[in-house]
């Protein structure tokens, strides 16, 4: 069981950056701190995950699986994150899609 120390104050923002043929998903320090404050030491968020090619990304099950890998939050606790925004780090604007934790 995860030890929640506070209510999660989302939405969770994940940077999404296209690079050459692939993409990088990332969490900044503020987002990693929010996760640690809410879930405690039971999660191990990673600052970034890389997909070197679009084929690598297309072989990944779905964006929800990328969120699980990036945040370290188990699937059964994802709904606590609420809305998940994918942001262009160059402009700090949403990329036109929002993935809610309820979607597959």
C-alpha positions as CSV (number, residue, x, y, z in Angstrom):
1,X,0.0,0.0,0.0
2,X,1.3,3.4,-0.9
3,X,1.7,6.0,1.9
4,X,-0.2,9.1,0.9
5,X,1.0,12.1,2.8
6,X,-1.1,14.8,1.1
7,X,-3.7,15.3,-1.5
8,X,-2.2,15.4,-5.0
9,X,-2.4,18.9,-6.4
10,X,-2.4,18.2,-10.2
11,X,-2.6,18.2,-13.0
12,X,0.5,16.2,-13.6
13,X,2.6,17.9,-16.4
14,X,4.8,15.7,-18.5
15,X,7.1,17.3,-21.1
16,X,7.0,15.7,-24.6
17,X,9.8,16.5,-26.9
18,X,10.4,15.2,-30.4
19,X,14.0,14.6,-31.2
20,X,15.3,13.3,-34.5
21,X,13.2,10.1,-35.1
22,X,12.1,9.6,-31.5
23,X,10.5,11.3,-28.5
24,X,11.5,12.0,-24.9
25,X,9.0,12.2,-22.0
26,X,10.2,14.1,-18.9
27,X,9.2,15.2,-15.4
28,X,10.7,18.4,-14.0
29,X,11.8,18.7,-10.4
30,X,8.5,20.3,-9.3
31,X,6.5,17.4,-10.7
32,X,8.8,14.8,-9.1
33,X,8.5,16.6,-5.8
34,X,4.7,16.6,-6.0
35,X,4.8,12.8,-6.6
36,X,7.1,12.3,-3.7
37,X,5.0,14.5,-1.4
38,X,1.9,12.6,-2.3
39,X,3.1,9.0,-2.6
40,X,6.2,9.1,-0.4
41,X,9.3,7.0,-1.0
42,X,7.2,4.2,-2.5
43,X,7.5,5.7,-5.9
44,X,10.7,6.2,-7.9
45,X,10.0,8.8,-10.6
46,X,12.4,9.0,-13.4
47,X,13.4,12.4,-14.8
48,X,13.1,11.1,-18.5
49,X,12.3,8.2,-20.6
50,X,13.5,8.0,-24.2
51,X,12.2,6.3,-27.3
52,X,14.9,6.4,-30.0
53,X,12.5,5.9,-32.9
54,X,8.8,6.2,-33.6
55,X,8.8,2.4,-33.9
56,X,10.0,2.1,-30.3
57,X,7.2,4.3,-29.2
58,X,4.6,2.4,-31.4
59,X,5.7,-0.9,-29.7
60,X,5.0,0.6,-26.3
61,X,1.5,-0.4,-25.1
62,X,0.0,3.1,-24.6
63,X,0.7,6.5,-23.1
64,X,-0.7,5.2,-19.8
65,X,2.2,2.7,-19.6
66,X,4.7,5.5,-20.3
67,X,3.2,7.5,-17.4
68,X,3.6,4.4,-15.1
69,X,7.2,4.0,-16.1
70,X,8.0,7.7,-15.8
71,X,6.2,8.4,-12.5
72,X,6.8,5.1,-10.7
73,X,3.1,5.2,-9.7
74,X,1.5,1.8,-9.9
75,X,-1.4,1.4,-12.3
76,X,-4.1,1.1,-9.5
77,X,-3.1,4.5,-8.2
78,X,-3.0,6.4,-11.5
79,X,-6.5,7.7,-11.0
80,X,-5.2,9.8,-8.1
81,X,-3.2,11.8,-10.5
82,X,-6.3,13.0,-12.3
83,X,-5.6,14.9,-15.5
84,X,-2.2,14.3,-17.2
85,X,-1.0,17.0,-19.5
86,X,1.7,16.5,-22.1
87,X,3.5,19.8,-22.6
88,X,5.9,21.2,-25.2
89,X,8.9,22.3,-23.1
90,X,10.0,24.9,-25.6
91,X,6.7,26.8,-25.5
92,X,5.3,25.5,-22.2
93,X,2.0,24.9,-24.0
94,X,-0.1,21.7,-24.2
95,X,0.6,19.7,-27.3
96,X,-3.1,19.4,-28.2
97,X,-3.8,16.2,-26.3
98,X,-4.6,15.5,-22.8
99,X,-4.5,12.0,-21.4
100,X,-6.7,11.4,-18.3
101,X,-5.8,8.6,-16.0
102,X,-9.0,6.9,-16.7
103,X,-8.1,6.2,-20.4
104,X,-6.1,3.2,-21.7
